[in-house]
Amino acid sequence: MMIEFEKRGIPYKHEEPLYIKYKEVQLKKSYVADFVCYGKIIIEVKALSQLNSDHENVVLNYLKLQV
């Protein structure tokens, strides 16, 4: 994916930490996104035959974060 991002001129960060805030206070816990493109689009790559609820929960948690 990094090769394709570079070939297409898509700005990205690989394994970007996403920090969690609670009432404007940054917590020590963070998530690591596979890619963050354009500073705000989170790409999580999975090579699975089927997603389970744990995978869905990770994506939902990412959506709650401010990148």
mmJSON file of the N, C-alpha and C atoms, coordinates in Angstrom:
{"data_MODEL":{"atom_site":{
"group_PDB":["ATOM","ATOM","ATOM","ATOM","ATOM","ATOM","ATOM","ATOM","ATOM","ATOM","ATOM","ATOM","ATOM","ATOM","ATOM","ATOM","ATOM","ATOM","ATOM","ATOM","ATOM","ATOM","ATOM","ATOM","ATOM","ATOM","ATOM","ATOM","ATOM","ATOM","ATOM","ATOM","ATOM","ATOM","ATOM","ATOM","ATOM","ATOM","ATOM","ATOM","ATOM","ATOM","ATOM","ATOM","ATOM","ATOM","ATOM","ATOM","ATOM","ATOM","ATOM","ATOM","ATOM","ATOM","ATOM","ATOM","ATOM","ATOM","ATOM","ATOM","ATOM","ATOM","ATOM","ATOM","ATOM","ATOM","ATOM","ATOM","ATOM","ATOM","ATOM","ATOM","ATOM","ATOM","ATOM","ATOM","ATOM","ATOM","ATOM","ATOM","ATOM","ATOM","ATOM","ATOM","ATOM","ATOM","ATOM","ATOM","ATOM","ATOM","ATOM","ATOM","ATOM","ATOM","ATOM","ATOM","ATOM","ATOM","ATOM","ATOM","ATOM","ATOM","ATOM","ATOM","ATOM","ATOM","ATOM","ATOM","ATOM","ATOM","ATOM","ATOM","ATOM","ATOM","ATOM","ATOM","ATOM","ATOM","ATOM","ATOM","ATOM","ATOM","ATOM","ATOM","ATOM","ATOM","ATOM","ATOM","ATOM","ATOM","ATOM","ATOM","ATOM","ATOM","ATOM","ATOM","ATOM","ATOM","ATOM","ATOM","ATOM","ATOM","ATOM","ATOM","ATOM","ATOM","ATOM","ATOM","ATOM","ATOM","ATOM","ATOM","ATOM","ATOM","ATOM","ATOM","ATOM","ATOM","ATOM","ATOM","ATOM","ATOM","ATOM","ATOM","ATOM","ATOM","ATOM","ATOM","ATOM","ATOM","ATOM","ATOM","ATOM","ATOM","ATOM","ATOM","ATOM","ATOM","ATOM","ATOM","ATOM","ATOM","ATOM","ATOM","ATOM","ATOM","ATOM","ATOM","ATOM","ATOM","ATOM","ATOM","ATOM","ATOM","ATOM","ATOM","ATOM","ATOM","ATOM","ATOM","ATOM"],
"id":[1,2,3,4,5,6,7,8,9,10,11,12,13,14,15,16,17,18,19,20,21,22,23,24,25,26,27,28,29,30,31,32,33,34,35,36,37,38,39,40,41,42,43,44,45,46,47,48,49,50,51,52,53,54,55,56,57,58,59,60,61,62,63,64,65,66,67,68,69,70,71,72,73,74,75,76,77,78,79,80,81,82,83,84,85,86,87,88,89,90,91,92,93,94,95,96,97,98,99,100,101,102,103,104,105,106,107,108,109,110,111,112,113,114,115,116,117,118,119,120,121,122,123,124,125,126,127,128,129,130,131,132,133,134,135,136,137,138,139,140,141,142,143,144,145,146,147,148,149,150,151,152,153,154,155,156,157,158,159,160,161,162,163,164,165,166,167,168,169,170,171,172,173,174,175,176,177,178,179,180,181,182,183,184,185,186,187,188,189,190,191,192,193,194,195,196,197,198,199,200,201],
"type_symbol":["N","C","C","N","C","C","N","C","C","N","C","C","N","C","C","N","C","C","N","C","C","N","C","C","N","C","C","N","C","C","N","C","C","N","C","C","N","C","C","N","C","C","N","C","C","N","C","C","N","C","C","N","C","C","N","C","C","N","C","C","N","C","C","N","C","C","N","C","C","N","C","C","N","C","C","N","C","C","N","C","C","N","C","C","N","C","C","N","C","C","N","C","C","N","C","C","N","C","C","N","C","C","N","C","C","N","C","C","N","C","C","N","C","C","N","C","C","N","C","C","N","C","C","N","C","C","N","C","C","N","C","C","N","C","C","N","C","C","N","C","C","N","C","C","N","C","C","N","C","C","N","C","C","N","C","C","N","C","C","N","C","C","N","C","C","N","C","C","N","C","C","N","C","C","N","C","C","N","C","C","N","C","C","N","C","C","N","C","C","N","C","C","N","C","C","N","C","C","N","C","C"],
"label_atom_id":["N","CA","C","N","CA","C","N","CA","C","N","CA","C","N","CA","C","N","CA","C","N","CA","C","N","CA","C","N","CA","C","N","CA","C","N","CA","C","N","CA","C","N","CA","C","N","CA","C","N","CA","C","N","CA","C","N","CA","C","N","CA","C","N","CA","C","N","CA","C","N","CA","C","N","CA","C","N","CA","C","N","CA","C","N","CA","C","N","CA","C","N","CA","C","N","CA","C","N","CA","C","N","CA","C","N","CA","C","N","CA","C","N","CA","C","N","CA","C","N","CA","C","N","CA","C","N","CA","C","N","CA","C","N","CA","C","N","CA","C","N","CA","C","N","CA","C","N","CA","C","N","CA","C","N","CA","C","N","CA","C","N","CA","C","N","CA","C","N","CA","C","N","CA","C","N","CA","C","N","CA","C","N","CA","C","N","CA","C","N","CA","C","N","CA","C","N","CA","C","N","CA","C","N","CA","C","N","CA","C","N","CA","C","N","CA","C","N","CA","C","N","CA","C","N","CA","C","N","CA","C","N","CA","C"],
"label_alt_id":[null,null,null,null,null,null,null,null,null,null,null,null,null,null,null,null,null,null,null,null,null,null,null,null,null,null,null,null,null,null,null,null,null,null,null,null,null,null,null,null,null,null,null,null,null,null,null,null,null,null,null,null,null,null,null,null,null,null,null,null,null,null,null,null,null,null,null,null,null,null,null,null,null,null,null,null,null,null,null,null,null,null,null,null,null,null,null,null,null,null,null,null,null,null,null,null,null,null,null,null,null,null,null,null,null,null,null,null,null,null,null,null,null,null,null,null,null,null,null,null,null,null,null,null,null,null,null,null,null,null,null,null,null,null,null,null,null,null,null,null,null,null,null,null,null,null,null,null,null,null,null,null,null,null,null,null,null,null,null,null,null,null,null,null,null,null,null,null,null,null,null,null,null,null,null,null,null,null,null,null,null,null,null,null,null,null,null,null,null,null,null,null,null,null,null,null,null,null,null,null,null],
"label_comp_id":["MET","MET","MET","MET","MET","MET","ILE","ILE","ILE","GLU","GLU","GLU","PHE","PHE","PHE","GLU","GLU","GLU","LYS","LYS","LYS","ARG","ARG","ARG","GLY","GLY","GLY","ILE","ILE","ILE","PRO","PRO","PRO","TYR","TYR","TYR","LYS","LYS","LYS","HIS","HIS","HIS","GLU","GLU","GLU","GLU","GLU","GLU","PRO","PRO","PRO","LEU","LEU","LEU","TYR","TYR","TYR","ILE","ILE","ILE","LYS","LYS","LYS","TYR","TYR","TYR","LYS","LYS","LYS","GLU","GLU","GLU","VAL","VAL","VAL","GLN","GLN","GLN","LEU","LEU","LEU","LYS","LYS","LYS","LYS","LYS","LYS","SER","SER","SER","TYR","TYR","TYR","VAL","VAL","VAL","ALA","ALA","ALA","ASP","ASP","ASP","PHE","PHE","PHE","VAL","VAL","VAL","CYS","CYS","CYS","TYR","TYR","TYR","GLY","GLY","GLY","LYS","LYS","LYS","ILE","ILE","ILE","ILE","ILE","ILE","ILE","ILE","ILE","GLU","GLU","GLU","VAL","VAL","VAL","LYS","LYS","LYS","ALA","ALA","ALA","LEU","LEU","LEU","SER","SER","SER","GLN","GLN","GLN","LEU","LEU","LEU","ASN","ASN","ASN","SER","SER","SER","ASP","ASP","ASP","HIS","HIS","HIS","GLU","GLU","GLU","ASN","ASN","ASN","VAL","VAL","VAL","VAL","VAL","VAL","LEU","LEU","LEU","ASN","ASN","ASN","TYR","TYR","TYR","LEU","LEU","LEU","LYS","LYS","LYS","LEU","LEU","LEU","GLN","GLN","GLN","VAL","VAL","VAL"],
"label_asym_id":["A","A","A","A","A","A","A","A","A","A","A","A","A","A","A","A","A","A","A","A","A","A","A","A","A","A","A","A","A","A","A","A","A","A","A","A","A","A","A","A","A","A","A","A","A","A","A","A","A","A","A","A","A","A","A","A","A","A","A","A","A","A","A","A","A","A","A","A","A","A","A","A","A","A","A","A","A","A","A","A","A","A","A","A","A","A","A","A","A","A","A","A","A","A","A","A","A","A","A","A","A","A","A","A","A","A","A","A","A","A","A","A","A","A","A","A","A","A","A","A","A","A","A","A","A","A","A","A","A","A","A","A","A","A","A","A","A","A","A","A","A","A","A","A","A","A","A","A","A","A","A","A","A","A","A","A","A","A","A","A","A","A","A","A","A","A","A","A","A","A","A","A","A","A","A","A","A","A","A","A","A","A","A","A","A","A","A","A","A","A","A","A","A","A","A","A","A","A","A","A","A"],
"label_entity_id":["1","1","1","1","1","1","1","1","1","1","1","1","1","1","1","1","1","1","1","1","1","1","1","1","1","1","1","1","1","1","1","1","1","1","1","1","1","1","1","1","1","1","1","1","1","1","1","1","1","1","1","1","1","1","1","1","1","1","1","1","1","1","1","1","1","1","1","1","1","1","1","1","1","1","1","1","1","1","1","1","1","1","1","1","1","1","1","1","1","1","1","1","1","1","1","1","1","1","1","1","1","1","1","1","1","1","1","1","1","1","1","1","1","1","1","1","1","1","1","1","1","1","1","1","1","1","1","1","1","1","1","1","1","1","1","1","1","1","1","1","1","1","1","1","1","1","1","1","1","1","1","1","1","1","1","1","1","1","1","1","1","1","1","1","1","1","1","1","1","1","1","1","1","1","1","1","1","1","1","1","1","1","1","1","1","1","1","1","1","1","1","1","1","1","1","1","1","1","1","1","1"],
"label_seq_id":[1,1,1,2,2,2,3,3,3,4,4,4,5,5,5,6,6,6,7,7,7,8,8,8,9,9,9,10,10,10,11,11,11,12,12,12,13,13,13,14,14,14,15,15,15,16,16,16,17,17,17,18,18,18,19,19,19,20,20,20,21,21,21,22,22,22,23,23,23,24,24,24,25,25,25,26,26,26,27,27,27,28,28,28,29,29,29,30,30,30,31,31,31,32,32,32,33,33,33,34,34,34,35,35,35,36,36,36,37,37,37,38,38,38,39,39,39,40,40,40,41,41,41,42,42,42,43,43,43,44,44,44,45,45,45,46,46,46,47,47,47,48,48,48,49,49,49,50,50,50,51,51,51,52,52,52,53,53,53,54,54,54,55,55,55,56,56,56,57,57,57,58,58,58,59,59,59,60,60,60,61,61,61,62,62,62,63,63,63,64,64,64,65,65,65,66,66,66,67,67,67],
"pdbx_PDB_ins_code":[null,null,null,null,null,null,null,null,null,null,null,null,null,null,null,null,null,null,null,null,null,null,null,null,null,null,null,null,null,null,null,null,null,null,null,null,null,null,null,null,null,null,null,null,null,null,null,null,null,null,null,null,null,null,null,null,null,null,null,null,null,null,null,null,null,null,null,null,null,null,null,null,null,null,null,null,null,null,null,null,null,null,null,null,null,null,null,null,null,null,null,null,null,null,null,null,null,null,null,null,null,null,null,null,null,null,null,null,null,null,null,null,null,null,null,null,null,null,null,null,null,null,null,null,null,null,null,null,null,null,null,null,null,null,null,null,null,null,null,null,null,null,null,null,null,null,null,null,null,null,null,null,null,null,null,null,null,null,null,null,null,null,null,null,null,null,null,null,null,null,null,null,null,null,null,null,null,null,null,null,null,null,null,null,null,null,null,null,null,null,null,null,null,null,null,null,null,null,null,null,null],
"Cartn_x":[0.822,0.0,0.87,1.984,2.851,3.357,3.681,4.149,3.071,1.845,0.741,0.455,0.488,0.287,1.338,2.579,3.664,3.528,3.196,3.034,1.91,0.87,-0.299,-0.245,0.847,0.994,0.05,-0.329,-1.235,-0.402,-0.592,0.157,-0.354,0.577,0.183,1.213,0.767,1.666,1.378,2.449,2.33,2.439,1.556,1.511,1.49,0.541,0.373,-0.368,0.213,-0.515,-1.679,-2.808,-4.0,-4.267,-4.239,-4.357,-5.804,-6.125,-7.481,-7.577,-8.655,-8.904,-10.198,-10.183,-11.38,-11.545,-12.636,-12.9,-11.696,-11.163,-10.038,-8.694,-8.628,-7.375,-6.892,-5.66,-5.11,-4.727,-5.223,-4.92,-3.623,-3.056,-1.822,-2.068,-3.262,-3.627,-3.729,-3.238,-3.379,-3.619,-4.106,-4.266,-3.259,-2.921,-2.011,-2.759,-2.978,-3.649,-2.616,-3.027,-2.106,-1.637,-2.582,-2.253,-3.231,-2.725,-3.582,-3.216,-4.195,-3.98,-4.617,-3.949,-4.422,-4.654,-4.024,-4.148,-5.464,-6.379,-7.677,-8.397,-7.912,-8.563,-7.788,-8.47,-7.833,-8.019,-6.915,-6.943,-6.457,-7.304,-6.959,-6.995,-5.858,-5.742,-5.884,-6.762,-6.963,-6.896,-6.255,-6.212,-6.902,-8.218,-9.03,-10.118,-10.609,-11.737,-13.059,-13.043,-14.265,-13.909,-14.616,-14.421,-15.231,-14.683,-15.454,-15.719,-16.392,-16.784,-15.573,-14.47,-13.266,-12.74,-12.724,-12.273,-13.215,-14.497,-15.475,-15.311,-15.037,-14.851,-13.644,-12.573,-11.387,-11.74,-12.453,-12.835,-13.75,-14.696,-15.59,-14.824,-13.84,-13.009,-12.214,-11.687,-10.965,-11.878,-13.121,-14.058,-14.362,-14.21,-14.487,-13.312,-12.139,-10.942,-10.878,-10.184,-9.889,-8.478,-8.346,-7.02,-6.404],
"Cartn_y":[-1.184,0.0,1.253,1.199,2.376,2.727,1.712,1.958,2.651,2.17,2.778,4.197,4.423,5.783,6.725,6.277,7.115,7.358,6.307,6.448,7.403,7.432,8.272,9.631,9.866,11.145,11.345,10.259,10.334,10.485,11.58,11.74,10.751,10.097,9.095,9.004,8.439,8.065,6.613,5.838,4.404,4.149,3.286,2.927,4.174,5.021,6.286,6.071,6.504,6.38,7.358,6.882,7.706,7.788,8.984,9.174,9.393,8.938,9.004,10.174,10.938,12.035,11.771,12.133,12.074,13.443,14.112,15.462,16.371,16.355,17.198,16.821,15.689,15.229,14.018,14.092,12.972,11.846,10.638,9.469,8.814,7.955,7.259,6.202,5.64,4.6,5.198,4.474,4.902,3.673,3.919,2.884,3.178,2.166,2.364,2.005,3.007,2.782,2.311,1.424,0.962,2.141,2.954,4.142,5.254,6.491,7.674,8.49,8.683,9.421,10.804,11.77,13.158,13.679,13.07,13.531,13.228,12.516,12.268,10.996,10.325,9.092,7.914,7.103,5.958,4.72,4.046,2.801,1.689,0.713,-0.451,-1.66,-2.3,-3.407,-4.729,-5.584,-6.917,-7.947,-9.062,-10.179,-11.357,-11.341,-12.338,-12.858,-14.029,-14.542,-13.966,-13.481,-12.934,-12.008,-10.885,-9.985,-10.481,-10.286,-10.622,-9.349,-9.467,-8.292,-7.526,-8.214,-7.52,-6.554,-6.997,-6.136,-4.949,-5.204,-4.12,-3.115,-3.599,-2.699,-1.8,-2.328,-1.51,-0.368,-0.691,0.345,1.377,0.945,1.879,2.773,2.218,3.035,4.072,3.693,4.648,5.808,5.488,6.525,7.527,7.12,8.014,8.956,8.655,9.44,10.653,11.664,12.813,12.661,12.546,12.385,13.745],
"Cartn_z":[0.0,0.0,0.0,0.711,0.754,-0.647,-1.427,-2.797,-3.607,-3.505,-4.245,-3.763,-2.454,-1.94,-2.533,-2.533,-3.047,-4.547,-5.305,-6.758,-7.105,-6.274,-6.552,-5.85,-5.125,-4.453,-3.281,-2.653,-1.503,-0.236,0.499,1.747,2.796,3.468,4.453,5.562,6.679,7.764,8.078,8.249,8.509,10.009,10.514,11.931,12.814,12.524,13.224,14.546,15.662,16.935,16.991,17.479,17.662,19.157,19.678,21.122,21.531,22.71,23.235,24.193,24.054,24.984,25.741,27.0,27.833,28.465,28.132,28.64,28.44,27.204,26.794,27.431,28.15,28.755,27.957,27.443,26.686,27.63,27.334,28.146,27.664,28.49,28.127,27.051,27.021,26.05,24.65,23.669,22.28,21.409,20.21,19.198,18.101,17.335,16.206,14.931,14.103,12.816,11.802,10.917,9.875,9.026,8.57,7.782,8.132,8.09,8.143,6.915,6.032,4.796,4.891,4.304,4.303,5.712,6.705,8.077,8.749,8.039,8.656,8.214,7.199,6.737,7.303,8.114,8.762,7.896,7.579,6.804,7.727,7.947,8.758,7.828,7.608,6.659,7.407,6.905,7.475,6.354,6.621,5.686,6.358,6.302,6.999,6.077,6.38,5.614,6.128,7.374,7.958,9.12,9.234,10.365,11.561,12.743,13.938,14.73,15.854,16.626,17.173,17.459,17.927,16.859,15.609,14.521,14.357,14.44,14.321,15.453,16.654,17.793,17.618,17.051,16.799,15.852,14.784,13.818,14.47,15.267,15.953,16.915,17.602,18.491,17.701,16.537,15.696,15.304,14.983,14.534,15.641,16.883,18.003,18.291,17.729,18.0,17.093,17.547,16.713,16.199,14.906,14.296,14.11],
"occupancy":[1.0,1.0,1.0,1.0,1.0,1.0,1.0,1.0,1.0,1.0,1.0,1.0,1.0,1.0,1.0,1.0,1.0,1.0,1.0,1.0,1.0,1.0,1.0,1.0,1.0,1.0,1.0,1.0,1.0,1.0,1.0,1.0,1.0,1.0,1.0,1.0,1.0,1.0,1.0,1.0,1.0,1.0,1.0,1.0,1.0,1.0,1.0,1.0,1.0,1.0,1.0,1.0,1.0,1.0,1.0,1.0,1.0,1.0,1.0,1.0,1.0,1.0,1.0,1.0,1.0,1.0,1.0,1.0,1.0,1.0,1.0,1.0,1.0,1.0,1.0,1.0,1.0,1.0,1.0,1.0,1.0,1.0,1.0,1.0,1.0,1.0,1.0,1.0,1.0,1.0,1.0,1.0,1.0,1.0,1.0,1.0,1.0,1.0,1.0,1.0,1.0,1.0,1.0,1.0,1.0,1.0,1.0,1.0,1.0,1.0,1.0,1.0,1.0,1.0,1.0,1.0,1.0,1.0,1.0,1.0,1.0,1.0,1.0,1.0,1.0,1.0,1.0,1.0,1.0,1.0,1.0,1.0,1.0,1.0,1.0,1.0,1.0,1.0,1.0,1.0,1.0,1.0,1.0,1.0,1.0,1.0,1.0,1.0,1.0,1.0,1.0,1.0,1.0,1.0,1.0,1.0,1.0,1.0,1.0,1.0,1.0,1.0,1.0,1.0,1.0,1.0,1.0,1.0,1.0,1.0,1.0,1.0,1.0,1.0,1.0,1.0,1.0,1.0,1.0,1.0,1.0,1.0,1.0,1.0,1.0,1.0,1.0,1.0,1.0,1.0,1.0,1.0,1.0,1.0,1.0,1.0,1.0,1.0,1.0,1.0,1.0],
"B_iso_or_equiv":[0.0,0.0,0.0,0.0,0.0,0.0,0.0,0.0,0.0,0.0,0.0,0.0,0.0,0.0,0.0,0.0,0.0,0.0,0.0,0.0,0.0,0.0,0.0,0.0,0.0,0.0,0.0,0.0,0.0,0.0,0.0,0.0,0.0,0.0,0.0,0.0,0.0,0.0,0.0,0.0,0.0,0.0,0.0,0.0,0.0,0.0,0.0,0.0,0.0,0.0,0.0,0.0,0.0,0.0,0.0,0.0,0.0,0.0,0.0,0.0,0.0,0.0,0.0,0.0,0.0,0.0,0.0,0.0,0.0,0.0,0.0,0.0,0.0,0.0,0.0,0.0,0.0,0.0,0.0,0.0,0.0,0.0,0.0,0.0,0.0,0.0,0.0,0.0,0.0,0.0,0.0,0.0,0.0,0.0,0.0,0.0,0.0,0.0,0.0,0.0,0.0,0.0,0.0,0.0,0.0,0.0,0.0,0.0,0.0,0.0,0.0,0.0,0.0,0.0,0.0,0.0,0.0,0.0,0.0,0.0,0.0,0.0,0.0,0.0,0.0,0.0,0.0,0.0,0.0,0.0,0.0,0.0,0.0,0.0,0.0,0.0,0.0,0.0,0.0,0.0,0.0,0.0,0.0,0.0,0.0,0.0,0.0,0.0,0.0,0.0,0.0,0.0,0.0,0.0,0.0,0.0,0.0,0.0,0.0,0.0,0.0,0.0,0.0,0.0,0.0,0.0,0.0,0.0,0.0,0.0,0.0,0.0,0.0,0.0,0.0,0.0,0.0,0.0,0.0,0.0,0.0,0.0,0.0,0.0,0.0,0.0,0.0,0.0,0.0,0.0,0.0,0.0,0.0,0.0,0.0,0.0,0.0,0.0,0.0,0.0,0.0],
"pdbx_formal_charge":[null,null,null,null,null,null,null,null,null,null,null,null,null,null,null,null,null,null,null,null,null,null,null,null,null,null,null,null,null,null,null,null,null,null,null,null,null,null,null,null,null,null,null,null,null,null,null,null,null,null,null,null,null,null,null,null,null,null,null,null,null,null,null,null,null,null,null,null,null,null,null,null,null,null,null,null,null,null,null,null,null,null,null,null,null,null,null,null,null,null,null,null,null,null,null,null,null,null,null,null,null,null,null,null,null,null,null,null,null,null,null,null,null,null,null,null,null,null,null,null,null,null,null,null,null,null,null,null,null,null,null,null,null,null,null,null,null,null,null,null,null,null,null,null,null,null,null,null,null,null,null,null,null,null,null,null,null,null,null,null,null,null,null,null,null,null,null,null,null,null,null,null,null,null,null,null,null,null,null,null,null,null,null,null,null,null,null,null,null,null,null,null,null,null,null,null,null,null,null,null,null],
"auth_seq_id":[1,1,1,2,2,2,3,3,3,4,4,4,5,5,5,6,6,6,7,7,7,8,8,8,9,9,9,10,10,10,11,11,11,12,12,12,13,13,13,14,14,14,15,15,15,16,16,16,17,17,17,18,18,18,19,19,19,20,20,20,21,21,21,22,22,22,23,23,23,24,24,24,25,25,25,26,26,26,27,27,27,28,28,28,29,29,29,30,30,30,31,31,31,32,32,32,33,33,33,34,34,34,35,35,35,36,36,36,37,37,37,38,38,38,39,39,39,40,40,40,41,41,41,42,42,42,43,43,43,44,44,44,45,45,45,46,46,46,47,47,47,48,48,48,49,49,49,50,50,50,51,51,51,52,52,52,53,53,53,54,54,54,55,55,55,56,56,56,57,57,57,58,58,58,59,59,59,60,60,60,61,61,61,62,62,62,63,63,63,64,64,64,65,65,65,66,66,66,67,67,67],
"auth_comp_id":["MET","MET","MET","MET","MET","MET","ILE","ILE","ILE","GLU","GLU","GLU","PHE","PHE","PHE","GLU","GLU","GLU","LYS","LYS","LYS","ARG","ARG","ARG","GLY","GLY","GLY","ILE","ILE","ILE","PRO","PRO","PRO","TYR","TYR","TYR","LYS","LYS","LYS","HIS","HIS","HIS","GLU","GLU","GLU","GLU","GLU","GLU","PRO","PRO","PRO","LEU","LEU","LEU","TYR","TYR","TYR","ILE","ILE","ILE","LYS","LYS","LYS","TYR","TYR","TYR","LYS","LYS","LYS","GLU","GLU","GLU","VAL","VAL","VAL","GLN","GLN","GLN","LEU","LEU","LEU","LYS","LYS","LYS","LYS","LYS","LYS","SER","SER","SER","TYR","TYR","TYR","VAL","VAL","VAL","ALA","ALA","ALA","ASP","ASP","ASP","PHE","PHE","PHE","VAL","VAL","VAL","CYS","CYS","CYS","TYR","TYR","TYR","GLY","GLY","GLY","LYS","LYS","LYS","ILE","ILE","ILE","ILE","ILE","ILE","ILE","ILE","ILE","GLU","GLU","GLU","VAL","VAL","VAL","LYS","LYS","LYS","ALA","ALA","ALA","LEU","LEU","LEU","SER","SER","SER","GLN","GLN","GLN","LEU","LEU","LEU","ASN","ASN","ASN","SER","SER","SER","ASP","ASP","ASP","HIS","HIS","HIS","GLU","GLU","GLU","ASN","ASN","ASN","VAL","VAL","VAL","VAL","VAL","VAL","LEU","LEU","LEU","ASN","ASN","ASN","TYR","TYR","TYR","LEU","LEU","LEU","LYS","LYS","LYS","LEU","LEU","LEU","GLN","GLN","GLN","VAL","VAL","VAL"],
"auth_asym_id":["A","A","A","A","A","A","A","A","A","A","A","A","A","A","A","A","A","A","A","A","A","A","A","A","A","A","A","A","A","A","A","A","A","A","A","A","A","A","A","A","A","A","A","A","A","A","A","A","A","A","A","A","A","A","A","A","A","A","A","A","A","A","A","A","A","A","A","A","A","A","A","A","A","A","A","A","A","A","A","A","A","A","A","A","A","A","A","A","A","A","A","A","A","A","A","A","A","A","A","A","A","A","A","A","A","A","A","A","A","A","A","A","A","A","A","A","A","A","A","A","A","A","A","A","A","A","A","A","A","A","A","A","A","A","A","A","A","A","A","A","A","A","A","A","A","A","A","A","A","A","A","A","A","A","A","A","A","A","A","A","A","A","A","A","A","A","A","A","A","A","A","A","A","A","A","A","A","A","A","A","A","A","A","A","A","A","A","A","A","A","A","A","A","A","A","A","A","A","A","A","A"],
"auth_atom_id":["N","CA","C","N","CA","C","N","CA","C","N","CA","C","N","CA","C","N","CA","C","N","CA","C","N","CA","C","N","CA","C","N","CA","C","N","CA","C","N","CA","C","N","CA","C","N","CA","C","N","CA","C","N","CA","C","N","CA","C","N","CA","C","N","CA","C","N","CA","C","N","CA","C","N","CA","C","N","CA","C","N","CA","C","N","CA","C","N","CA","C","N","CA","C","N","CA","C","N","CA","C","N","CA","C","N","CA","C","N","CA","C","N","CA","C","N","CA","C","N","CA","C","N","CA","C","N","CA","C","N","CA","C","N","CA","C","N","CA","C","N","CA","C","N","CA","C","N","CA","C","N","CA","C","N","CA","C","N","CA","C","N","CA","C","N","CA","C","N","CA","C","N","CA","C","N","CA","C","N","CA","C","N","CA","C","N","CA","C","N","CA","C","N","CA","C","N","CA","C","N","CA","C","N","CA","C","N","CA","C","N","CA","C","N","CA","C","N","CA","C","N","CA","C","N","CA","C","N","CA","C","N","CA","C"],
"pdbx_PDB_model_num":[1,1,1,1,1,1,1,1,1,1,1,1,1,1,1,1,1,1,1,1,1,1,1,1,1,1,1,1,1,1,1,1,1,1,1,1,1,1,1,1,1,1,1,1,1,1,1,1,1,1,1,1,1,1,1,1,1,1,1,1,1,1,1,1,1,1,1,1,1,1,1,1,1,1,1,1,1,1,1,1,1,1,1,1,1,1,1,1,1,1,1,1,1,1,1,1,1,1,1,1,1,1,1,1,1,1,1,1,1,1,1,1,1,1,1,1,1,1,1,1,1,1,1,1,1,1,1,1,1,1,1,1,1,1,1,1,1,1,1,1,1,1,1,1,1,1,1,1,1,1,1,1,1,1,1,1,1,1,1,1,1,1,1,1,1,1,1,1,1,1,1,1,1,1,1,1,1,1,1,1,1,1,1,1,1,1,1,1,1,1,1,1,1,1,1,1,1,1,1,1,1]
}}}
